[in-house]
Amino acid sequence: MIEEIESAIVAKLQEVFPDLEVLPMPEDASRFKARNPRGTVLVGYARTQFTDPVADSQTVQGLRMRFMAAFMLRNLRTHRGAYARLEQATLALAGFNAGVQDVSPLFPGQSHFVREFQGTWQYDLEVIATATIYS
C-alpha cells in the first residue's frame, strides 16, 4: 500500500512539474546529488499514525499515512519558485486519488521551510491518506 501511494504521488507530481526532477526518496539520501538545475522533488513515506483499536466481531483500526514531498528549488518568489510550486503541488494533491483500494483521497497536512543552502530553498509538503484495517 505504501509503495503504491508513493508511486502515485511521484507520477502525479511528474505530470504537474515536467521541468523538474521528481523521484522517490533515494535509498541513501545522504549521497543523493540533484541533477536538474531548475530543481528536484523527492517523495517519500514519512510515518503512519494508528487510532486505538475497536474490538467488536473483529478488530477495526484507522490509520493516517503521511507522505512527504521535499522541494529543493533555486528560486523563492518567482513564478517558478518555491512558493508557487508549493501552491501548485498542494492544489494538485488535495483530493488526489492514488488508486489504492480502501484508501482515501489525499489531503494536505502541512508545509514548512526546511533550509536554504547555497541558493537552493527546501520546503516540505506533507500529504495524508487514511484507511481502515480489519483483523
BELTAGI-V44922 format. One record per backbone hydrogen bond with DSSP energy under -1.0 kcal/mol. NH is the residue of the N-H (numbers start at 1). CO is the residue of the C=O. If there is no record, write none. Layout:
nh=NH co=CO
nh=NH co=CO
This chain:
nh=5 co=1
nh=6 co=2
nh=7 co=3
nh=8 co=4
nh=9 co=5
nh=10 co=6
nh=11 co=7
nh=12 co=8
nh=13 co=9
nh=14 co=10
nh=15 co=11
nh=16 co=12
nh=17 co=13
nh=20 co=17
nh=21 co=39
nh=23 co=41
nh=25 co=43
nh=31 co=28
nh=40 co=72
nh=41 co=21
nh=42 co=70
nh=43 co=23
nh=44 co=68
nh=46 co=66
nh=47 co=66
nh=49 co=64
nh=51 co=62
nh=54 co=60
nh=56 co=58
nh=60 co=54
nh=61 co=133
nh=63 co=131
nh=64 co=49
nh=65 co=129
nh=66 co=47
nh=67 co=127
nh=68 co=44
nh=69 co=125
nh=70 co=42
nh=71 co=123
nh=72 co=40
nh=73 co=121
nh=74 co=38
nh=81 co=78
nh=82 co=75
nh=83 co=76
nh=85 co=81
nh=86 co=82
nh=87 co=83
nh=88 co=84
nh=89 co=85
nh=90 co=86
nh=91 co=87
nh=92 co=88
nh=93 co=89
nh=94 co=90
nh=95 co=106
nh=96 co=93
nh=103 co=100
nh=104 co=130
nh=106 co=96
nh=107 co=128
nh=109 co=126
nh=112 co=124
nh=114 co=122
nh=115 co=122
nh=117 co=120
nh=120 co=117
nh=121 co=73
nh=122 co=115
nh=123 co=71
nh=124 co=112
nh=125 co=69
nh=126 co=110
nh=127 co=67
nh=128 co=107
nh=129 co=65
nh=131 co=63
nh=133 co=61
nh=135 co=59
